[in-house]
Amino acid sequence: MLTEQRSVIINVLKKANRPLTRKEILTKGRAQLPKLGSATVDRAINKLTEAFQLIGLAFPGQATRYELPAEQEHPHFICRVCDKVFDLDIPMRLPKVAFPEGFFVSGGEVVYSGTCPGCHGRVVK
């Protein structure tokens, strides 16, 4: 069931056009629905993730971010100044790797880092 709150979260992610943290979703969501509660956002994120309507992204040292499902796997870019994560609309090509016996690989992630256009010229953390 797509409640008003869940609809707002999906709309926020569509407008942002990049993966957002729970805090960013809450802040931007309250701009559309001022009474949007923190616990409601948590429940909605959990339900939408369980229903595969949101994808959670976990990068080391970063808060989990959420994005809408994409038509194809894609790499991400992390700005080392503002910590924002961006989708890169380019094909993802994982290198061929010979894994040790017994390993089963079900996916991979390509992550680039540097500075985004908004942070260009600022000092990297």
N, C-alpha and C positions, 0 to 999 in steps of 0.2 A: 504494500500500500504506500503510495507516494503522498505523504502528509505535506502540509504547507512548509514545515520546517525542513523536511528532506528536499523539497523542491527548491527552497532558498539555497541550501548547501550546494546542490547541483548547479544552480544558476551562478553562484559565486565562483565555482570552479570553472565553469564555461567562460565567464568574463575574465578571470585571472589568466587563463590560457597558460598556466604553469602549475606544478604541484604546490600545494599549500599545507602549512602546518595546521594543527587543530586550532591553535590560537589565532592564526590568520583567518581561518574559516569563521570562527566565532566573531571576530572583529568586523570582518566584511559582511557577515550575515546579519549582524545587528544593525548595520546601515540600512538594510532592506526590511528587517523585522526587529524593531527595537527591543521587544520582550523575549528575544531568542535566548534561552538559558544555556548555561555551560553543560549541565547534565543532559539536556535535550540534544545538544550537539554531539556529545559523547555517544549517546544511545543511537542517534541517527547515523553517525559514522560507522559504528559497529554493525548496524543492520544493513546499511548500504554496502559495506565491505563483504559481509556474509552473502549478500545477494549478487556479488560481483558487479555492482554498479559503481563502486569506487575501488581503486587499487592503492594499497599502502606501500610506500617506498621507505626503506630503512637504509640509511648510509651511516657508516661509523662516525661517531661524534656529532651526529645531527639528529634533530627531532624528526619523528616519522612525519612524512608528508603524504598527502592524498591527491590522486588525480583521477580523472574519468578514464575509463578503458579506451585504449587507442586501437586503431585497426591493425597496427603492426608494432612489434617491439622497436624501441627507439632508445638511443643513448640520452644521458642527462648531463647538464653542466651545473656545477656548483660554484657560485661566486664566493671567493675566499675573503671578501670584504664584508658584504651584507648577509652572507649565508643563504641567499635565495637559491632555489633550484629551478632550472629551466629545462623544458623538453627541447631536444634537438630534432628537427624534422629531417633526419637523414637516415638512410638504412643502417641498421646495426649489423656489424660483421664481427663475430667473435673469432679469434684466431684458432687454428687447429691446435689442439693440445693433446698429448698422449698422457692420459691419466693412469695412475697406478691401478693394478688389477683390483677388481671389486668396487671401484668407484662408479657411480651412476650419476651423470650430470643431467639435470632437468632444465637448466637455463643458465643465463649469465647476465651480467650487467656491465655496461661500458659507461664510465663516468669521466668527464673532463672537468678541469677546474681552472680557475684564473679569476678575472674580474669581468663583471657584466658592464654593459654600456653606461649604466647609471653610476657605477663606481670607478670608471676609467680614470686613472691618474691618482686614485687614493691608495694608501698603503695597505698591502695585503697583511692580514693578521699573522 
